[in-house]
């Protein structure tokens, strides 16, 4: 056993210890988030009584505050007063408050308030977190560093999803899931306060508006934002639309009832396991390609995954097999996409504007949440024909992403800073 563990850990990259602490903190907080990831849409539609459209709009409202949070997060991250560490702590406090609000939500306005706080917390969180990883890692290790942190994200979500399914089965209490999620953010706050030092090097003359202006004039960054918004929209569909689709639109039983919450929990757990197991091999495989070429591979996987989701609903039998295939391929697509988003942005960013550039990149998540849940929620309130056609449309949309990524690949080849994975 000792030799097996030795071989396992010897294959991991040798990173700064604070990167590992950040990864551990993310694992713990994402475990809490996994408690609510698949359960929230089911709970607020089937138990609280909101419509799927209301739930989609509520989740989508997080994008509004997310935009504000990312603007503040990017500027705070690069500022001498706030810096990376204080901004991370503020994000943890706001996120914990959001979870406790959702735990008490009984109507649409409180549900929206909770999601607005979630968006603000996430917006504040990502720029300082990813800036810290970049600060503490040399360029040749950044892809693997981001892969490790994303791996911990996926592993934490997987653990949370499995535990959530068991907790619901045992207690029937969905609200307890949100309480656990809030506590996990408080644990993250404690980890950052006790174990993380400020990593930024500040010149003292940072001007937020000039930083955002410089980022928004970078043609390569702006071109990259188009497929990046599409990818984040795809990711949001997995969390906000797919659970309710599997529950209400996949006729598993003779009466037309869909998968049970426990089966859906297990499917999402496997999706995350697939992402975890493939994360490091995928990054090392993509090291031979440029960033846009690797993202094209991810786009193809997204397209195949959405086709399999469509097949899960229309199949006459074997729904579980189709569902397993679908979430597996979507897990591979996620592991191909996630690390490259941050490392591509860091490659484009001046050191003094790293937080702002990462905040611009993170705005793609806000846009994804603004676009994805309302469209998905509205779709699930329509006829079965419209619902099934939705997944075909998602699969077809990857053609646009591939086209733009080919343009980006040519643009990056024309600049001396272009690097592969």
Order of alpha helices (4+ residues) and beta strands (2+ residues): alpha-alpha-alpha-alpha-alpha-alpha-alpha-alpha-alpha-alpha-alpha-alpha-alpha-alpha-alpha-alpha
